[in-house]
Amino acid sequence: MYAVTAVFKLDRAWDKEHRRTVEEELIPITRQVPGFVSGYWMSDPMEPRSHVLTIWDTEEQARSFIGFVQGRRPGAEEAGVSYESMTAVEVVGEAHR
């Protein structure tokens, strides 16, 4: 398995719109992408940042997802979202409660 980790800087004036976009657009779209296993979209209450972690079956699928997200960059920047980092990494272990 592979993970895509990403950090985005947010314009807090757009908070409600950002949450709506995550819930109504990004999560449903991501669920339909081949190889998707799971995902977490997180907001840092102390900093204007969002952290995203998605899990994929293969490295190719993870890297393809990065390309998909980067293709949405112009629209995201218009909505106050800037990309700080995004990378695909191998999952070497996992733990659940």
VOGU-3710 file (C-alpha; in Angstrom, 3 decimals, decimal comma):
1> myavtavfkl> 0,000/0,000/0,000  0,982/3,603/-0,546  -0,083/6,836/1,099  -0,360/10,332/-0,268  0,362/12,946/2,368  -0,425/16,561/1,645  -0,398/19,901/3,419  -2,351/22,882/2,135  -2,347/26,452/3,384  -5,853/27,896/3,679
11> drawdkehrr> -7,293/31,378/3,650  -9,498/31,206/6,774  -12,003/33,595/5,183  -13,024/30,599/3,043  -13,419/28,041/5,906  -17,089/27,235/5,290  -16,513/26,866/1,559  -13,443/24,680/2,141  -15,402/22,296/4,392  -18,285/22,148/1,939
21> tveeelipit> -15,907/21,379/-0,911  -14,235/18,580/1,067  -17,532/17,000/2,130  -19,532/17,454/-1,069  -16,887/17,231/-3,791  -13,458/15,942/-2,803  -14,470/12,951/-0,676  -17,090/11,630/-3,133  -14,706/12,064/-6,091  -11,793/10,435/-4,266
31> rqvpgfvsgy> -13,900/7,419/-3,248  -14,483/6,661/-6,934  -10,814/6,698/-7,958  -9,482/3,176/-8,663  -7,216/1,897/-5,896  -8,575/4,163/-3,168  -8,494/2,462/0,253  -9,154/5,208/2,808  -8,689/8,896/3,436  -8,585/11,536/6,138
41> wmsdpmeprs> -9,047/15,272/5,613  -7,912/17,248/8,656  -7,933/20,888/9,670  -5,420/22,461/12,047  -7,381/24,756/14,393  -4,225/26,655/15,402  -2,789/27,217/11,937  -4,361/28,024/8,572  -3,509/24,564/7,265  -5,213/21,405/6,118
51> hvltiwdtee> -3,554/17,990/6,239  -4,729/15,156/4,019  -3,801/11,478/4,171  -5,100/9,049/1,563  -4,225/5,365/1,238  -3,906/3,584/-2,126  -3,399/0,000/-3,251  -0,356/0,766/-5,430  2,322/3,403/-5,896  1,073/4,070/-9,426
61> qarsfigfvq> -2,432/4,829/-8,116  -1,031/7,108/-5,409  1,054/9,058/-7,919  -1,878/9,260/-10,309  -3,955/10,800/-7,532  -1,262/13,428/-6,961  -1,522/14,335/-10,647  -5,297/14,588/-10,348  -5,051/16,910/-7,336  -2,403/19,080/-8,992
71> grrpgaeeag> -4,698/19,438/-11,987  -7,208/21,145/-9,697  -4,601/23,641/-8,497  -5,777/26,750/-10,422  -9,311/26,482/-9,037  -8,034/25,765/-5,549  -5,793/28,824/-5,565  -8,746/30,990/-6,590  -10,551/29,658/-3,487  -7,709/30,521/-1,100
81> vsyesmtave> -5,926/27,147/-1,048  -2,190/26,917/-1,741  -0,175/23,714/-1,955  2,684/23,348/0,539  3,624/19,709/0,032  2,332/16,507/-1,497  4,138/13,192/-1,724  3,552/9,480/-2,198  5,165/7,190/0,368  5,107/3,452/0,994
91> vvgeahr> 3,044/2,273/3,956  5,332/-0,010/5,966  2,992/-0,677/8,889  -0,383/0,157/10,318  -2,187/-0,051/13,636  -5,820/0,150/14,622  -7,489/0,274/17,979
//
